[in-house]
Amino acid sequence: MISNREKIKQLLSHFSGTSKVLVIINADPDAIASAMAVKRILWRRVSEVAIAYFNKITRPDNLAMIEYTEAGMIPLAEVDRSVFDKFVVVDSQPDHNEQFSGIEYDAIIDHHPLSCSDGAFVDIRPDYGACSTVFTEYIRSMSIKPSPKLASALMLGIKTDTANFTRQASSRDIRAFQFLYKYANMNIVTKVERAQMTESDLNFLGNAIRDRIIRDNRAFYHAGIMSKPDELVVAADFFLSIAGVNWSVVSGVVDKKLIVILRNDGLRKGAGKTAQEAFAKFGSAGGHKTMARAELDISLIRKEIKRVNQKALTQWVVERITQTAGKKIE
């Protein structure tokens, strides 16, 4: 196995003092922290590093993290790509979202299952709970003392993606957390973690609770047309806390795409594999053992079920999951 020190050496070989680097992310705590780490690693080694995101950021904890860590991100739609000659994607892979397309990447660093290795430098570690753990190991191998804001961001990235070490966590994630704890500003961590839910999220959750479907220990809710996909995550995480529920599947239509969020208790067939089997032919789908996401083309779904109103989509999602979710692992 190649050491982190050798990995960093390989990574840095793709950049020079004149490089202008654009890091593109689908922003969440792990992606934001990883992008900030790229910026620190390349500090004084390149001419410029910018972080661009393309998703709509609405969750209050994500907004708080950006504010308190001063991540310095800009919307991808406002970026002139021609200014940059080097491109990096972290906490994702180019085939995970169409917004990543049309670019030749110089580095792809992720912890999701390998699906795209079309980059000059590729480091994919699906056995890690968070991409922030990978970057913490990078930083340690370079003997970098992270700033309080960077350490706080990486800690939040690990805590978020492992659900406080109860989901997809490994001993590597724990060691990274222990290292970061020495440098993090716990006031930042606390402020971000307390900013969990808006009144709008609470109203959405109330509707989800009222209109939920529980079938074979699986909780389903389809929200219909909506504008804030992050609300789906709030409901999916909450449903898994219901006694007796071991699968949570929450969906909604955003910008003519069906977004499906999956969670399970870790004792079932993997959520990522289930998402792929159920939805891959309709768009992008995948994830980890306990959590997954699908973004599906409504026009492709319409070819199969003819109607795509709220009732029809609810029934379709339930049927697809029922066919593919599998049984408890003995």
Phi, psi and omega per residue, in radians:
M1 nan 2.363 -3.115
I2 -1.295 2.347 -3.119
S3 -1.255 2.806 3.086
N4 -1.091 -0.613 3.122
R5 -1.094 -0.718 3.115
E6 -1.232 -0.639 3.099
K7 -1.064 -0.777 3.126
I8 -1.096 -0.711 3.111
K9 -1.043 -0.767 3.119
Q10 -1.133 -0.750 3.137
L11 -1.047 -0.873 -3.079
L12 -1.139 -0.417 -3.118
S13 -1.156 -0.274 -3.116
H14 -1.593 0.048 -3.126
F15 -2.235 2.741 3.110
S16 -2.374 3.105 -3.116
G17 -1.116 -0.349 -3.130
T18 -1.724 -0.042 -3.090
S19 -1.110 2.409 2.996
K20 -1.995 1.980 -2.905
V21 -1.877 2.325 3.034
L22 -2.022 2.096 3.067
V23 -1.714 2.120 -3.087
I24 -1.907 2.261 -3.092
I25 -2.368 2.707 2.869
N26 -1.653 1.708 -2.821
A27 -1.158 2.126 2.877
D28 -2.586 3.050 -3.049
P29 -0.946 -0.733 -3.119
D30 -1.179 -0.727 3.141
A31 -1.195 -0.725 3.139
I32 -1.078 -0.833 -3.136
A33 -1.097 -0.729 -3.141
S34 -1.118 -0.706 3.109
A35 -1.129 -0.696 3.085
M36 -1.087 -0.632 3.122
A37 -1.171 -0.671 3.067
V38 -1.017 -0.774 -3.141
K39 -1.037 -0.718 -3.139
R40 -1.231 -0.736 -3.125
I41 -1.087 -0.656 -3.103
L42 -1.589 0.050 -3.134
W43 -1.007 2.237 -3.126
R44 1.151 0.123 3.099
R45 -1.865 -0.299 3.127
V46 -2.337 3.014 -3.111
S47 -1.345 -0.656 -3.063
E48 -2.774 2.531 2.988
V49 -2.331 2.189 3.081
A50 -2.140 2.586 3.115
I51 -1.965 2.164 -3.138
A52 -2.133 2.443 3.113
Y53 -2.177 2.690 -3.088
F54 -2.092 -0.230 -3.122
N55 -1.515 2.792 3.092
K56 -1.416 2.106 -3.080
I57 -1.691 1.999 -3.093
T58 -2.212 -0.396 -3.101
R59 -1.144 2.296 -3.072
P60 -1.078 -0.567 3.115
D61 -1.203 -0.660 3.091
N62 -1.149 -0.752 3.120
L63 -1.124 -0.686 3.110
A64 -1.143 -0.691 3.125
M65 -1.088 -0.769 3.132
I66 -1.071 -0.712 -3.122
E67 -1.188 -0.886 -2.998
Y68 -1.351 -0.473 3.114
T69 -1.618 -0.144 -3.125
E70 0.926 0.950 -3.064
A71 -1.111 -0.454 3.072
G72 1.191 0.846 -3.107
M73 -1.692 2.711 3.095
I74 -2.312 2.580 3.100
P75 -1.107 2.388 -3.121
L76 -1.051 -0.568 -3.129
A77 -1.104 -0.369 -3.125
E78 -1.683 0.059 -3.060
V79 -1.662 2.341 2.989
D80 -1.567 1.748 -3.046
R81 -1.108 -0.421 -3.096
S82 -1.160 -0.292 3.118
V83 -1.257 -0.424 -3.038
F84 -1.805 2.582 3.107
D85 -2.083 -0.045 3.104
K86 -2.324 2.416 -3.076
F87 -2.310 2.415 -3.092
V88 -2.313 2.449 2.999
V89 -2.152 2.324 3.134
V90 -2.227 2.654 3.141
D91 0.997 0.492 3.091
S92 -3.008 3.112 3.092
Q93 -2.376 2.685 -2.985
P94 -0.954 -0.461 -3.123
D95 -1.580 0.084 -3.128
H96 -1.366 -0.399 -3.121
N97 -2.722 2.468 -3.103
E98 -1.111 -0.338 3.122
Q99 -1.178 -0.350 3.096
F100 -1.438 -0.196 -2.984
S101 -1.281 2.854 3.083
G102 1.388 0.241 -3.111
I103 -2.289 2.414 3.001
E104 -1.608 2.016 -3.021
Y105 -1.553 2.415 3.092
D106 -1.535 -0.349 3.094
A107 -2.676 2.355 3.044
I108 -2.219 2.039 -3.095
I109 -2.260 2.122 -2.978
D110 -2.712 2.900 3.067
H111 -2.145 0.106 3.053
H112 -1.460 2.814 3.125
P113 -0.946 2.458 -3.091
L114 -1.050 2.205 3.071
S115 -2.357 -0.275 -3.128
C116 -2.692 2.101 -3.113
S117 -2.053 0.456 -3.097
D118 -1.446 1.189 3.109
G119 -2.537 2.693 3.125
A120 -1.112 -0.685 3.054
F121 -2.171 2.215 -3.107
V122 -2.306 2.210 3.061
D123 -2.366 1.728 -3.108
I124 -1.972 2.167 -3.083
R125 -2.269 1.435 -3.081
P126 -1.196 -0.197 3.103
D127 -1.534 0.054 3.072
Y128 -1.680 2.491 3.137
G129 -1.307 -0.403 -3.094
A130 -2.621 2.577 3.050
C131 -1.172 -0.510 3.099
S132 -1.043 -0.512 3.085
T133 -1.157 -0.731 3.097
V134 -1.025 -0.802 -3.101
F135 -1.245 -0.516 3.043
T136 -1.133 -0.717 3.083
E137 -1.132 -0.687 3.057
Y138 -0.999 -0.887 -3.086
I139 -1.067 -0.736 3.130
R140 -1.111 -0.688 -3.127
S141 -1.180 -0.373 3.110
M142 -1.660 0.041 -3.116
S143 1.015 0.638 3.097
I144 -1.543 2.299 3.014
K145 -1.592 1.910 -3.071
P146 -1.194 2.547 3.045
S147 -1.144 2.786 3.098
P148 -0.976 -0.640 -3.130
K149 -1.246 -0.708 3.105
L150 -1.189 -0.774 3.130
A151 -1.067 -0.712 3.113
S152 -1.109 -0.756 -3.132
A153 -1.102 -0.807 3.140
L154 -1.124 -0.681 3.092
M155 -1.081 -0.768 3.115
L156 -1.130 -0.640 3.090
G157 -1.063 -0.760 3.130
I158 -1.191 -0.830 -3.112
K159 -1.068 -0.697 -3.096
T160 -1.204 -0.861 -3.050
D161 -1.279 -0.365 3.089
T162 -1.785 0.095 -3.088
A163 0.865 0.968 -3.121
N164 0.973 0.766 3.025
F165 1.230 0.358 3.078
T166 -1.833 -0.051 -3.075
R167 -2.431 2.066 3.000
Q168 1.033 0.478 -3.111
A169 -1.568 2.684 3.089
S170 -2.300 2.995 3.106
S171 -1.092 -0.486 3.106
R172 -1.130 -0.713 3.121
D173 -1.113 -0.693 3.132
I174 -1.155 -0.751 3.125
R175 -1.129 -0.692 3.109
A176 -1.111 -0.748 3.119
F177 -1.058 -0.764 -3.141
Q178 -1.070 -0.702 3.103
F179 -1.126 -0.796 -3.080
L180 -1.193 -0.534 -3.085
Y181 -0.992 -0.566 -3.121
K182 -1.165 -0.431 -3.017
Y183 -1.971 -0.286 -3.032
A184 -1.264 2.673 3.011
N185 -1.636 1.852 -3.042
M186 -1.197 -0.339 3.043
N187 -1.139 -0.690 3.085
I188 -1.135 -0.829 -3.128
V189 -1.017 -0.797 -3.116
T190 -1.128 -0.777 -3.131
K191 -1.078 -0.715 -3.138
V192 -1.191 -0.772 -3.071
E193 -1.212 -0.453 3.120
R194 -1.389 -0.313 -3.134
A195 -1.552 1.212 -2.966
Q196 -1.624 -0.641 -2.938
M197 -2.585 2.389 3.041
T198 -1.612 2.983 3.078
E199 -1.109 -0.583 3.090
S200 -1.115 -0.726 3.100
D201 -1.080 -0.698 -3.125
L202 -1.123 -0.719 3.101
N203 -1.116 -0.728 3.115
F204 -1.083 -0.786 -3.130
L205 -1.096 -0.669 3.097
G206 -1.061 -0.744 3.102
N207 -1.138 -0.696 3.141
A208 -1.117 -0.730 3.115
I209 -1.105 -0.764 -3.114
R210 -1.137 -0.711 -3.008
D211 -1.817 0.245 -3.118
R212 -1.095 2.718 3.001
I213 -2.090 2.191 3.068
I214 -1.940 2.075 -3.117
R215 -2.496 2.134 3.138
D216 0.928 0.846 3.120
N217 1.118 0.367 3.114
R218 -2.108 2.294 3.135
A219 -1.765 2.244 -3.133
F220 -2.161 2.571 2.963
Y221 -2.712 2.272 3.036
H222 -2.009 2.156 -3.005
A223 -1.530 -0.199 -3.040
G224 1.360 -2.686 -3.122
I225 -1.286 2.320 -3.090
M226 -2.617 3.025 -3.088
S227 -2.072 -0.295 -3.074
K228 -2.070 1.599 -3.119
P229 -1.087 -0.394 3.117
D230 -1.076 -0.447 3.118
E231 -1.134 -0.465 3.095
L232 -1.112 -0.675 -3.142
V233 -1.141 -0.724 3.126
V234 -0.998 -0.832 -3.112
A235 -1.209 -0.713 -3.127
A236 -1.086 -0.761 3.114
D237 -1.131 -0.709 -3.121
F238 -1.145 -0.774 -3.086
F239 -1.031 -0.567 -3.112
L240 -1.225 -0.206 3.100
S241 -1.514 -0.059 3.123
I242 -1.308 2.271 -3.141
A243 -1.001 2.273 3.110
G244 1.572 -0.215 3.135
V245 -1.576 2.189 3.116
N246 -2.039 -0.092 3.007
W247 -2.328 2.449 3.069
S248 -2.269 2.173 -3.102
V249 -2.318 1.968 -3.075
V250 -2.175 2.352 -3.043
S251 -2.417 2.841 3.098
G252 -2.935 2.797 -3.136
V253 -1.761 2.116 -3.140
V254 -2.235 2.101 3.128
D255 0.890 0.830 3.080
K256 1.129 0.380 3.015
K257 -2.157 2.465 3.056
L258 -1.540 2.038 3.096
I259 -1.725 2.243 3.124
V260 -2.162 2.179 3.099
I261 -1.892 2.239 -3.129
L262 -2.079 2.447 3.010
R263 -2.384 2.552 2.947
N264 -2.515 3.067 -2.979
D265 -1.517 0.070 3.114
G266 1.502 -0.086 3.118
L267 -1.801 0.023 -3.115
R268 -1.844 -3.120 2.934
K269 -0.982 2.532 -3.064
G270 -0.996 2.396 3.139
A271 -1.109 -0.701 3.140
G272 -1.078 -0.779 3.129
K273 -1.142 -0.706 3.110
T274 -1.086 -0.763 3.125
A275 -1.052 -0.745 3.136
Q276 -1.114 -0.821 -3.104
E277 -1.150 -0.643 -3.081
A278 -1.380 -0.616 -2.893
F279 -2.252 -0.139 -2.977
A280 -0.994 -0.588 -3.098
K281 -1.315 -0.080 3.131
F282 -1.893 -0.010 -3.129
G283 2.776 -2.664 3.133
S284 -1.587 2.439 -3.116
A285 -2.742 2.420 3.108
G286 2.899 -3.090 3.135
G287 2.687 -2.706 -3.084
H288 -1.743 -3.025 -3.132
K289 -1.111 -0.703 -3.039
T290 -1.846 -0.115 -3.106
M291 -2.609 2.471 -3.116
A292 -2.698 2.926 -3.106
R293 -2.567 2.515 3.053
A294 -2.314 2.458 3.048
E295 -2.187 1.945 -2.902
L296 -2.051 2.562 -3.139
D297 -1.402 2.027 -3.108
I298 -1.030 -0.619 -3.116
S299 -1.131 -0.582 3.100
L300 -1.261 -0.640 3.100
I301 -1.161 -0.689 -3.126
R302 -1.056 -0.581 3.124
K303 -1.121 -0.473 -3.108
E304 -1.584 -0.687 -3.039
I305 -2.017 0.029 3.075
K306 1.226 -0.974 3.139
R307 -1.837 2.507 3.138
V308 -2.242 0.670 3.038
N309 -1.355 3.096 -3.022
Q310 -1.068 -0.755 -3.133
K311 -1.120 -0.755 -3.111
A312 -1.166 -0.728 3.130
L313 -1.187 -0.655 3.078
T314 -1.021 -0.865 -3.121
Q315 -1.116 -0.697 -3.110
W316 -1.126 -0.803 3.133
V317 -1.074 -0.798 3.131
V318 -1.014 -0.787 -3.111
E319 -1.154 -0.738 -3.131
R320 -1.111 -0.730 3.139
I321 -1.227 -0.710 3.130
T322 -1.035 -0.623 -3.134
Q323 -1.299 -0.448 -2.969
T324 -2.104 -0.212 -2.988
A325 -1.182 -0.496 3.072
G326 1.401 -2.947 -3.050
K327 -2.050 3.005 3.095
K328 -1.069 2.432 3.096
I329 -1.357 2.202 -3.137
E330 -1.421 nan nan
